[in-house]
Amino acid sequence: MKKLTLLFTLMVTVFACATASAQVSNDQMLADWQRAKNYTKAYLDAMPDDGYSFKPTPEMRSFAGQMLHLTDANYFFGSTASGKPSPLGKTSAEKTVEQTKAATTKAVMDSYDYVISAIQGMTPAQQQETVKFGGKDVSKATVLGKAFEHQTHHRGQTTVYLRLKGVTPPPEML
């Protein structure tokens, strides 16, 4: 009986620790996405209105194009992970949103709100469920991680755009 009680206590403790660990992970993911949203907003605010159409070279996306590409990806990754349909449907923000400061900023912020809402609507157990992504079975949390990596990459690319326009990029928000 003593061994059975000890085993039961151990199982409850392991379950509680795993649940707490997953919750901390979910809370951290939400905090990271909120920070990324604020950081991206600082970039959007830093670029002057006339810089939204700026391209460092003819082959590159404009500043607005980079940010709207980030928007499309936020919706794609968020929809893949959460199963919620993208508000864009089959359209592309990069191709349909007017590339002005106001329109681009609204579209980008809306995409962050969508991802944050998707994460809030998922339990840690749901984040561990697998989905097909790039031809592989991966966890929904992995898809969200790839989304975070992607938005960081494209925001980082716009640092050069700001510098070329004579603007000091916002300081890191670690």
C-alpha positions, 0 to 999 in steps of 0.5 A: 500500500505504501508503494502504491501511494508513493507511486500515485504521488509521484505520478501526480507530481510528474503530471503537475510539473509537466502541466506547469512547464507547458503553461510557462512555455505557453505564457512565454510564447505569448510574451514573445509574440507580444514583444515581437508585435511591439518591436515590429510596430516600432520599425513601422513607426520609425520609417517615414511615410515616403519610405514605405515604397523604398526598395534598396535595389529594384529586385528587392521588395519595398519596405511595405512589401517586406512587412506585408510579406511578414503579414501573409506568413503570420496568417499562414503559419497561424492558420496552420497551427491553430486550424482557424481560417486566415481572415485573408482567405486566399488573398495576399496582403502583399498584393492587395493592401495599399503600401502606405504607412497607415494601411501597412501598419494596420495589416501588420498589427492585425496579423500579430493580433491573429497569431496571438489570439490563435496561441491564446486559444490553444492549450499546451496539449493542442500545441503538441498535436502534429500537423503536416508542414513542409511534407513532414509531421511537426508539432503545432508549437514547431509551426509557431516557432517557425512563424516567429523565426520568419517574422524576426527574419523579415523585420531584421531585413528592414533594418537596412531599409531604415539605415539607407533612409537615414533612420536609426532602427529601434533598439532591441527589445530583449 
